Amino acid sequence: MDNNVILKAEHMYKSFGVTKAVADFSLELERGVIHGLIGENGSGKSTFSSMVAGLYKPDSGEMTVCGEKYAPSSTEDAAKRRVALVVQEIGTIGSVSVSANIFLNKEHGFSKFGMINYARMDEEARKILDKIGGEHIDPRARTESLNLEDRKLVEIARAMYCEPEVLIIDETSNALTTRGRRILYQNMRAVRDRGGVVLFITHDLNELVEMCDSVTIMRDGVYVHTLMKHEMDTSRMKELMVGRQIADNYYRPDFSPDYEDEVVLDVRHIVSPEVKDVSLALHRGEILGIGGLSESGMHELGRILFGVEKADSGEAVVTASKEKVTNPGRAIKNAIGYMSKNRDTEALILGYSIEGNICLPSLSRLKKKGLIFHKEEKALADKWSGELAIKMRSTAQNCSELSGGNKQKVVLAKWMGNDSRILIMDCPTRGIDIGVKESIYKLMMQFKKEGRSMIMISEELPELLGMSDRILIMRDGKISHEELRSTELSEKKIISHMI
């Protein structure tokens, strides 16, 4: 046995009903390495990592850790063997404290005579938070009071507490700002530098090239290829992921703004704690990009425009109806859809079926004489799940079982099913693979041709430059700059107005 190999997985299989998520997949991970695992949404990456971490029991296959047989029955069992996973979705319990989340299922280590010493638990949580870069987080705070990034840092603290030999990072970087990513990378390197291994799952290929020493590609649940550092070319990786060549430039080909004069949404002097007197006009057939740093107020603006959050003053008026958007119900009535940045917690009901999610905004339209017939719901769900090529067993499947890209397609399907004419898209391609990203951009161009209008809020500069007719830059809650689409526009110029 090679003493340099920490994790060895051989002939792993896992099915969910008739769907083969992982089929005859083998992988060896060596000490002192950050190893990437990539593939399209639904390729089996998360299923494999979940088997390693004890979340799923494999149908067949064998694993060893440091040469000893390894078959974890739970994440707690995996942690005892120093294997830790930081998941893509929210992995904390909001109703309990930060320290309780860090030491979940480890409370016995702080108990005496059946009583838990919470002061000592908080003290130990303080130490690990300081160590991983979460000095600003109060271990006594209820976790639900933290923002998404800090909740992910709590999960990183929990993973790092067991000093993992194997650390699995599953799409975690998507939820983090530049600062949060820096903290994540620092901890990944710490595991690698002390002789552990990191299995890093991400759709950001540039991030992958920067961080990883090697990368394995999966497709349809099977092993495709492994590339070493010097072979890690993004074009080659894209081709291996999807099984065909993907153009490096999959954004729109024209280089000039193209939209009608008609204003469909008139936003006047929006003020809130995070937004400082923002006005804008969205035109028919326009993709209006809004960019900025995470704390610029752009995400909060999107929520206000859909009525999820209320502004202290100002208004957003749908010009066709002259109605003000004051709540999501009013927005939906006026054919406005909203794709939240926080897909799993706000855009979908994960425990609900694909059909139920797609039909939710359209229930009032599906009513006939006060009744909703299942036949009509199924027809709507079948139509749009087919149009967007959602990978699923059937529309009765729960959304919680879908990959990130297919979840995002369900979000799009529900707003298209309601014939939304205005779509507010907050980070529309966050956490999805290159193939789904390409299909969403094509859909956006189709919507544009149909005269639909989009506000695209994005932290990705190539996406803003590649898809927008106009770009508004926000800084400190205000619009600091506006640019029209042109060949002269560069990332450097946009960044200069963000900071």
ROPADO-161803 format. One record per residue (C-alpha): z, y, x. Coordinates in steps of 0.02 Angstrom, whole numbers, plus 32768, in hexadecimal, padded with zeros to 4 digits. Layout:
N
ZYX...
// end
This chain:
499
8000800080007FD380B0803E807781108052801581B1803D7FEB81887F87806E81CB7F0C801C81A07E667FA281137E487F5880F57D9B7EE480607D817E7480357CED7ECC80A47C707E9B80997BB97ED680FC7B227E8B81027A737EB8816179D67E7080FE79467DB880E4796C7DB6817179EC7DBF81377AA17E1681C97AF77E2481757BA27DBE80DC7BD57DD4807D7C7A7E0D81187CDA7E5681067D887E9B818B7DFD7F0081977E9E7F6282337ECC7F9B824D7F80802D82B07FC7801883677FF57F8483857F817F5A83F27EEA7EDC83867E8D7E7483CB7DFE7E47836A7D627DBA83B47CFB7D4683887C6D7D0B83C97BC67D8683D87B367DA383287AF67D7682D77B9D7E2182837BAB7E7A82F27C2B7F12831A7BC27F1D82697B7F7F2282237C2F7FA382A37C6A800D827E7BD0800F81C57BFC804881F07CAC80D082627C67811381E47BE980D5823B7B4B805A81B07B20806580F67B427FBF80B47B877F6680287B297F4B7FD47BD17F487FFC7C8A7FC980087D15801B80977D74808580A07E1080EB81317E57811281287F1180DD80717F0E8152803B7E82811A80087DD5811F809C7D5D811980907C9E817A81257C5881BC81157BA781D981D07B9281CE82767BEF828682637C19826181B87C6581D182077CC8824382937D0682BB82107D4D822881D67DB88206828E7DE48168829E7D7B815D833F7D1680DD83897C9E80C5843D7C65805E84327BC67FD0849D7B83802884C37ADD80D4850F7AC5814F84917B0D81F384E87AE7826684EA7A4F8273859D7A138317858E79B5838185617A4D83A985BA7AF0834285BF7B8E83C285547BEB83C484D47B5D830784C57B6D830E84B17C2A838F84277C1D834E83D47B7F8388831C7B8083EC83417C1E8484838B7BC684F082F77BFD84EE83407CAC855383D47C6C85CD83787BFA868083427C1286E882E57B91865682F77B18865083B77B2885BC84127B7585E7849A7BF28567851D7BBC85A0859B7C3E857885207CCA84D184F77C7784A585B07C7184D885C37D27846985327D5D83D985757CF383ED861E7D4A83D785C97DF38337856C7DC682ED86047D6D830C866E7E0782C085E77E74821D85D87E12820186937DF7825286AC7D4D82DC87247D8582BD87957CF082E1870C7C6F839087027C2483C6864A7C1C843386717B8483A386BE7B1F835A86617A8B82B286227AC7825786627A2C828287147A64821686FE7B01815D87237B0B80E286947B2480DA86AA7BE1819686A57BF981A1860A7B8B812585B67C01819085EC7C96822485967C4281BB84F77C3B818F850B7CF38249851D7D1B826D847D7CBA81E484207D18821984627DC382D284387DA882B2837F7DC8825A83AB7E6D81BF834C7E36815C82D87EA680D182E57E2480BB838B7DC8803883907D3E7FFB843C7D067F9484297C667F3784CA7C3C7FD6852F7C577F8085BE7CB47F2085EF7C167FC086347BC97FF0869C7C627FCC874B7C9F7F9E876C7D55805887787D7E807E86D57D227FF0867B7D7B803386B67E2280DC86677DF8808785C67DBF801E85BB7E5E80B785DB7ECA810F85457E7B807684D67E87806984FB7F40812484DB7F56810F842A7F0F8077840A7F7D80C78451801B816183E2800F80F48347800080E083357F45803E83397EE2800183AC7E587F8583737DD47F3784167D9A7ED4841A7CF77E7684BB7CD57DD184F87C8C7DCB858B7D057D5A85457D8D7D7485D97E027E3185BE7DF67E1385067E187DAD85297EB57E3285A17EF47EC8852F7ED77E8E847B7EE97E71840C7F807E0A83927F187DD3837A7E637DAB82E67DF17D3282FA7D607D47829B7CBA7CC8828C7C2E7CDF82307B887D7E81DD7BC67D3581937C657D3681BD7D1F7C9A821A7D597CB382557E0C7D2E829E7E8A7D0183347EF67D5B836C7F947D7E84237FBA7CDC8441801A7C7783F47F8A7CC5845C7EFE7C3284C37EC27C4685097E117B9284E17DDF7BA6842D7E197C4C841C7DBB7C0184607D1A7B7283E47D257BE883517D437C5783887CB17BD083927C2D7B5083177C737AC883997C787A9E843A7CD17AEE84D87C8D7AA785817CBE7B1E85E97D287AFC867B7CB47B1886447C017B3B86F37BC07ABD87587B5B7A1D877D7BBC7A0088327B847A4C88C47BE27A54894E7B627AC0896E7AC87A7189307A267AC58955797F7AA989BB78E27AEA8A6978BD7B4A8A2E78247C078A2C78417C5A899577F07D0E89B478297D548A6278467DF78A6578A77E538B0B78A97EEA8B3E79127F478A9879187FF78AAE795B807A8A26797980FB8A037A01807089B77A6D7FD88A1A7A317FCD8AD67A4C7F538B3179D87EBB8ABD79E17E1C8AE5797F7D7A8A8279827CE18A59791A7C9589AB790D7BDD89A678DF7B75892678817B3488A178F97BA188DD79897C09887C7A057C8F88FB7A347CEE88C27ACD7DA088FB7AEB7DE988DC7B977E8389067BFA7F1C88BA7C4A7F8588477BDE800688CF7BBB7F8489557B927F9D89477AD57EF388F67AB27F3C88557A6B7FB288B679F97F1F892179BE7EC1888579877F58884B79237F6688F678CF7EAD88F878A17EC4885378447F66888B77F57FD6880C784E803B889D789380548945783F802D89E9789680AA8A78788E80198AE9785E7F5B8AEB78577EE38A7D77F67E5689FF78047DD78A1777787D4E899C77457CC28A1777217C6589AC76A17CFB89A0762D7D5B8A3B76697DF589CB766E7E7B89D776F37EAF8939774F7F6A892E77307F88887277397F2887D077607F0687B176A77EAE885876977E4F883677387E12878C76FB7DDF87D776537D72885076B57D1F87C4771A7D8187E277BA7DB4874E78267E2E874878B77E3486CF79497EE186E079957F0086D07A4F7F8C86597A237F1F85D379D37FA0854A79BA802885B8796F7FC58639790C7F10860578F17F29855478B27FA584E978527FAB845A78CF7FFC83DE78587F7383FF77D77EC883AC77CF7E2783F578117DEB8404775D7E8B845D77287E7E84DB77B67DC584FF779A7DDB851976DF7E7B858076E67E2C862F76E67DAC85F976637E2085B375DE7E09864675677D4B863375767D55857875567DB3858C74B37D58856274127DB5858D73727E56859673D67E3E84EA74247E0A84B474D27DAA841174DB7DB883A575767CFD838575727CDE844075907D5D8447761E7D1383AF76737C6283F476647C97849976B67CF6844077417C6883C577607BE9845177697C4484BC77EA7C8D843078527BD983F278607B92849E78877C0E84B379167C0183FD79517CBE83E0794C7CEB833C79A37D5882DF79257D71823C78C97D60829578217D93833A77D27E3282E177997E6D82DA784E7F00834C787A7ED983E178E87F6983B3795B7F01831F79987E6D838A79CF7E4683CD7A7C7E5484887A9C7D9A84A97A8B7D8D844A79E87E2484A679A37DCB854979CB7D32850A796F7D9E84E978D67DDD859D78DF7D2985DC78E37CF8856478577D7E85A577E27D42865977F47C8B862A77E67CB485C2774C7CFA866076FF7C5986BE772F7CB7873B779B7C4C87D377C37CC9881C78407D1B87AB78C07DAC87E3792F7DAD876A79C27E4387717A377E1C870E7AD77D9C86A17A7A7D77862E7B0E7E28861F7B547E50856C7B867DA9851F7B597D2984C77BC47C8285077C037C1C84AA7B7F7C7F84EE7AEA7C81859A7B3A7BC385967B427BB785627A8B7C2E85ED7A537BC686707AAD7B2A862C7A577B84863779AF7BB586EB79D37AFF871779F27ACF86BE79507B55872078F07B1487C0793E7A62879B79037AA7877A78547AF2882978537BA687F178697C16885E78D67C95882779587D26887479B57D3E88097A507DE488267AA87DDF87D07B517E3A87C57BF67D9D877C7C477D3088037C957C9287967CA37C9F87727BE97CB2882B7BBD7C20885D7C2C7BB587CA7BF67BC787D67B397BF988877B027B8889117ABF7C13898D7AE57CB489787B467D5489D97B217DD789D17BAA7E8E89E07B777F1B8A177BE87FCE8A407BB77FA48A2C7AFE7F118AA67B027E548A9A7B147E3B8AD87BC57D7F8ABF7BD47CE08A8B7B797C438A3E7BC17B9D8A0B7B737B4989687BA67ADA89827C3F7AA089317CE07B0789B27D417BAD897A7CF77C1B89187D727CC488C37D747CFE893E7DF97CD789D37D897D3289847CF47DCC89587D5C7DD98A0B7D9B7DFB8A457CE97E7A89BA7CC37EF789E07D4C
// end
